[in-house]
Amino acid sequence: MKLAALLIVAATGAAYADPAVTVTPPTAHPGDPVMVTVTGTSSAPHGKAGGQPLAFYPSTRGYQAVFAV
């Protein structure tokens, strides 16, 4: 299943670069964990996957959230 169709992420606040979203892995199967990484923003993004809100936490790579398909 392609995850781009399931994922909506909006970076809010002041951006210090163009926000970028990376989804790993790019293809997942039911039950697989998925990592969403948002870089290029100075504040936590908000997003949903499959209609459910994602909980983003700060990391060395920006902000990240994990969910299962």
Secondary structure, 3 states (H helix, E strand, C coil): CEHHHCEEEECCCCCCCCCEEEEECCECCCCCEEEEEEECCCCCCEEEECCEECCCEEECCEEEEEEEC
